[in-house]
């Protein structure tokens, strides 16, 4: 297993973790005046007001099962399934299966077409498998990604990533629509046997990320440059909400320089039990140490 393959795979795993974890203040002067729904008491409710109720309901739910898929141009396509929690930062157990793209080829070279992730408050872990342990991990199977370390390595993007990973809930997409002020009610649809209300809108990604992260002016400027380099400026978001004001489905789509980005996630069994165990230290290597180990000799 060569150092370039290991390094690229390690960086890709961090990207995957971010996409999996995201598997989520608007102006009342938006397009909500033409589209109304009635709440359970019969009072007309605008899309903005309805989504504020969804935001509160989902935040209080604490946990949910997640089942979805993500595609990012020619870079990656993958399926994900597991349980996520958000009562005190993001926690969860999620299995990701790589189904296509250059990322799938990298993981195939590592002998790991499927990865188990464990999310804890201050970082996440990826089980890299037996081949990695034997050839690059010094006998250790788990890679540890500490949010503080990733933030140091990635500048403004790292700071934003850290904030998002520690504060995101499944209704991140709801918050994004609220922040954009561009949201409309599409109608009633059936999602996996559940009647749900469909909402849709577009979000300026750099603007939202900067607003929702504790970044200074210089960091916001750097973040904007990084989004420009990705070619990702706006994102179309569609969400579906059930009668209990809980998110049951979300679809996010955007164009990037690597090709179209698309993520679909289904949420169910809110409040399901969740227990996440930190991998044993004796079987864990930090991502930072891996990079040091893989650096070519001077």
Secondary structure in CASP SS format (residue, H / E / C, confidence):
PFRMAT SS
TARGET T0000
AUTHOR 0000-0000-0000
METHOD secondary structure of the structure
MODEL  1
X C 1.00
X C 1.00
X H 1.00
X H 1.00
X H 1.00
X H 1.00
X H 1.00
X H 1.00
X H 1.00
X H 1.00
X H 1.00
X H 1.00
X H 1.00
X H 1.00
X H 1.00
X H 1.00
X H 1.00
X H 1.00
X H 1.00
X H 1.00
X H 1.00
X C 1.00
X C 1.00
X C 1.00
X C 1.00
X C 1.00
X C 1.00
X C 1.00
X C 1.00
X C 1.00
X H 1.00
X H 1.00
X H 1.00
X C 1.00
X C 1.00
X E 1.00
X E 1.00
X E 1.00
X C 1.00
X C 1.00
X C 1.00
X C 1.00
X C 1.00
X E 1.00
X E 1.00
X E 1.00
X H 1.00
X H 1.00
X H 1.00
X H 1.00
X H 1.00
X H 1.00
X H 1.00
X H 1.00
X H 1.00
X H 1.00
X H 1.00
X H 1.00
X H 1.00
X H 1.00
X H 1.00
X C 1.00
X E 1.00
X E 1.00
X E 1.00
X E 1.00
X E 1.00
X E 1.00
X E 1.00
X E 1.00
X E 1.00
X E 1.00
X C 1.00
X C 1.00
X C 1.00
X E 1.00
X E 1.00
X E 1.00
X E 1.00
X E 1.00
X E 1.00
X E 1.00
X E 1.00
X E 1.00
X E 1.00
X C 1.00
X C 1.00
X C 1.00
X C 1.00
X C 1.00
X E 1.00
X E 1.00
X E 1.00
X E 1.00
X E 1.00
X E 1.00
X E 1.00
X E 1.00
X E 1.00
X E 1.00
X H 1.00
X H 1.00
X H 1.00
X H 1.00
X H 1.00
X H 1.00
X H 1.00
X H 1.00
X H 1.00
X C 1.00
X C 1.00
X C 1.00
X C 1.00
X E 1.00
X E 1.00
X E 1.00
X E 1.00
X E 1.00
X E 1.00
X E 1.00
X C 1.00
X C 1.00
X E 1.00
X E 1.00
X E 1.00
X E 1.00
X E 1.00
X C 1.00
X H 1.00
X H 1.00
X H 1.00
X H 1.00
X H 1.00
X H 1.00
X H 1.00
X C 1.00
X C 1.00
X C 1.00
X C 1.00
X C 1.00
X C 1.00
X E 1.00
X E 1.00
X E 1.00
X E 1.00
X E 1.00
X H 1.00
X H 1.00
X H 1.00
X H 1.00
X H 1.00
X H 1.00
X H 1.00
X H 1.00
X H 1.00
X H 1.00
X H 1.00
X H 1.00
X H 1.00
X H 1.00
X H 1.00
X H 1.00
X H 1.00
X H 1.00
X H 1.00
X H 1.00
X H 1.00
X C 1.00
X C 1.00
X C 1.00
X C 1.00
X H 1.00
X H 1.00
X H 1.00
X H 1.00
X H 1.00
X H 1.00
X H 1.00
X H 1.00
X H 1.00
X C 1.00
X C 1.00
X E 1.00
X E 1.00
X E 1.00
X E 1.00
X E 1.00
X E 1.00
X E 1.00
X E 1.00
X E 1.00
X C 1.00
X C 1.00
X E 1.00
X E 1.00
X E 1.00
X E 1.00
X E 1.00
X E 1.00
X E 1.00
X E 1.00
X E 1.00
X E 1.00
X E 1.00
X H 1.00
X H 1.00
X H 1.00
X H 1.00
X H 1.00
X H 1.00
X H 1.00
X C 1.00
X C 1.00
X C 1.00
X C 1.00
X C 1.00
X H 1.00
X H 1.00
X H 1.00
X H 1.00
X H 1.00
X H 1.00
X H 1.00
X H 1.00
X H 1.00
X H 1.00
X H 1.00
X H 1.00
X H 1.00
X H 1.00
X C 1.00
X C 1.00
X C 1.00
X E 1.00
X E 1.00
X E 1.00
X E 1.00
X E 1.00
X E 1.00
X E 1.00
X E 1.00
X C 1.00
X C 1.00
X C 1.00
X C 1.00
X C 1.00
X E 1.00
X E 1.00
X E 1.00
X E 1.00
X E 1.00
X E 1.00
X E 1.00
X E 1.00
X E 1.00
X E 1.00
X C 1.00
X C 1.00
X E 1.00
X E 1.00
X E 1.00
X E 1.00
X E 1.00
X E 1.00
X E 1.00
X E 1.00
X E 1.00
X E 1.00
X C 1.00
X C 1.00
X C 1.00
X C 1.00
X C 1.00
X C 1.00
X C 1.00
X C 1.00
X C 1.00
X C 1.00
X C 1.00
X C 1.00
X H 1.00
X H 1.00
X H 1.00
X E 1.00
X E 1.00
X E 1.00
X H 1.00
X H 1.00
X H 1.00
X H 1.00
X H 1.00
X H 1.00
X H 1.00
X H 1.00
X C 1.00
X C 1.00
X C 1.00
X C 1.00
END
